[in-house]
Amino acid sequence: MDQLVIFDTTLRDGEQSPGCSMNLKEKIEIARCLERMKVDIIEAGFAISSPGDFESVKTIAETVKDCSVASLARASKLDIDTAWDAVKSAAAPRIHLFLATSPVHMQYKLKMTPEQVLETTFAMTAHAKKYCSDVEFSAEDATRSDWDFLVKIVDAAIRAGATTVNIPDTVGYTTPSEMRDLITYLREKVPDSDKAVFSVHCHNDLGMATANSLAGVLGGARQIECTVNGLGERAGNTALEEVVMAMRTRPGIYPYTTRIDATQIARTSRTVYNIIGQTAPLNKPIVGRNAFAHESGIHQHGVLANKETYEIMTPEALGIHTNNIVLGKHSGKHAVEERLKALGYNLTREELLSCFAEFKDLCDKKKNITDADLEAIAEHRIRADEDVEETGYRLNWFSLHTSNFTTATCTVSLEKDGEKFEDVRLGDGPIDAAFNAIDSIVKPVEHTFDIYNIHSVSQGKDTLGDVTVKLIADGRSYTGKGLSTDVMEASIIAYITAVNKLCAATAKKEE
């Protein structure tokens, strides 16, 4: 009863948030991070929503071995059949079906009576049970549902074979005291409630997702549904890192354990942010840059005397390394490999060689290479799409002329299949001019910019610039990353990478 199940839905609910779509390779990378972090269940997607989602759920189910893998499904036979086809190869498959139970959802969205919803809950849960021993039922918008009706719904789901019953705060409406009381009420009133694990899935519309989830646990829930960095619809979901560290920091109030390896939290958080082209807000709990920063003189004095004066957890507990060993141009491959292993990166030989080559190039531009630089190089290499890099355009050189009183001009030289292409274009600034020159050579299909982000990897004027470009075309997104001490070079590389992916997808579609 003291062991909590951590159900991660970053790849399903998290990916549904605007600007957070991912391709298959990116989803696999996040799934592996979640597996290393030892989450209990990975909700890999909504299998019936698209062929791409089905493929990603199926591939993750075949890849992940140390976690259960779930697919979401509506309470319909086709959805459930498709979900099972996607997860049946998993080491521990789960079907997760849902049906709305609040009056507003039943009347306006489902156009069903409460009796019909009750009948469908039993019938579709039973249908899922034919395929899979591990079945979860979610009463969508449960916190705005009639409590006595919820008792009937949960009872029907359990009688039909549900092993987990989820009580979602779908629109972030409830409060901690209400959530605790609701879970307590259901566990007391539902016959055979001890035959299923109660779960909570809270949204953050009023900023109470973590508090509501922890309150649900105090009421008897033993599964928390959450996402890395709190990603999700609208204002997001319960943040995995927040609930895990809250329980570890306050065991007297939350005397529960999880199997989460907290030292993987920082790396997993960075990976997710990098993939969606964002950075953590400075004051983001647990993983924000300022989470362990102290500027106030009073705070600094206290921390220097004893860290416990103002720090309730250590950065090391999250996998944040403070012994920032500095490497330089005389450092060998073995030293780089050992440092990367200490930072949590177990690279293949090819990835290591590529990282070491980038490390040596960086040594010619920076005197000292920090952990942050190494992590950026490793993340960049791991996410590289070798097939696109080999068959697409590559940057040879570029030349920019810009000032505050003349029109920016950029000349770009690209190479593809041994042939070189050059063009020069004007622009409203150096970035616009460079991207115009690339477009004139590559001639990609019409697209829009969803994200263009630049952030510094470390401190100092010679820091690496990490650039993310995300393009949108025909409803799909294409992300490119660039890394260089020259932010213009990083921007050009990022854009070329994104355009290469766009062109590859266009060519595949035309076939």
Secondary structure, DSSP 8 states (H G I E B T S, - for coil): --B-EEEE-IIIIITTSTT----HHHHHHHHHHHHHHT-SEEEEE-GGG-HHHHHHHHHHHHH--SSEEEEEEESSHHHHHHHHHHHTTSSSEEEEEEEE-SHHIIIIII---HHHHHHHHHHHHHHHHHH-S-EEEEEETGGGS-HHHHHHHHHHHHHHT-SEEEEEETTS---HHHHHHHHHHHHHHSTTGGGSEEEEEEB-TTS-HHHHHHHHHHTT--EEEEBGGG--STT-B-BHHHHHHHHHH-TTT---B----GGGHHHHHHHHHHHTT----TT-TTTSGGGG---SHHHHHHHHH-GGGT-SS-GGGGT---S---B-TT--HHHHHHHHHHTT----HHHHHHHHHHHHHHHTT-S-B-HHHHHHHHHHHHT--HHHHHHS-EEEEEEEE--SSS-EEEEEEEEETTEEEEEEEEESSHHHHHHHHHHHHH-----EEEEEEEEESSSSTT--EEEEEEEEETTEEEEEEEEESSHHHHHHHHHHHHHHHHHHHHHHHH-
